[in-house]
Structures are given as structure tokens and as C-alpha cells.
């Protein structure tokens, strides 16, 4: 009896999670991508971070997928205690294209010094993600407004 109840509970959970993934709202799918990317940065996992980035990715300054992946790999290798905090300000969907606006603060340490790399506690950076929906789901195609904080550029730590 307990075995059947446990199996039933597992089936219900799998159906719920699977149903949410395949049949959830488009906005919830995009929010999940952002949450997954945030978790990947905090875990310093380049593979997980780029799992929802399109191979055709290009940021506003012209950096494409492979160079962006290389930059993030080096960033994770050179930075300790990476901490990304993200607030999703808005998600706008227009057919197969979407824009998400994020308020974020990225901090970390290097050589014993702590830095706010993007944004600052009283002034988060506003990042724009542009996503497109293809046959495999939503993918990030473009990022805009990624500029290091004044603190990080000047080299003055907390």
C-alpha cells in the first residue's frame, strides 16, 4: 500500500513538473530561463549558463557566442565568491520574440578584494535580454547594457 502511494506521488510530481514545462505560460518559461541562468552564474557553471543561449547570440557590443563563453569561463576562473542577484522588472512577449528587463547586481572577489562587478547595492544595472522562440523553445539571442560598475573599473574594492 505504501509502495503504491509513493509511486503515485512520484507520478503526480513528474506530471506536474512536465506539464508546467511543456504547457506553462510563455512568460513562466522565460522567467525559468532567467532563474536557471542566475543559478548557473552563482554556481559558476558555464555549461548551464549557456544552455539557453542561441548559437547565433550577439551582445550589443558585437561579442558572439563563442567569445562570450570564453569570457565567462575566464571570469569564473579568475573570480571567487560570485554572487548574482536578479530582479525581473518585466517580460514582454510579441509572438516568437520576447524582451526581458532585469535589475541585477553581480559581485565577486579577486585577490582578497571584493567588488561589485555589475551594478551596485543602491544602483542595480538594468540589463535587457532579447529572446526568440524556436523549435527547441526560448533562447537568448542578445543582451544589452552590460557595463562593468565604476567600482570594478577603478579597481577600488569594498
Beta strands, then each sheet from edge to edge (+ up, - down):
strand 1: 80-94
strand 2: 97-110
strand 3: 113-118
strand 4: 125-134
strand 5: 137-144
sheet 1: 1+ 2- 3+
sheet 2: 1+ 2- 4+ 5-
end
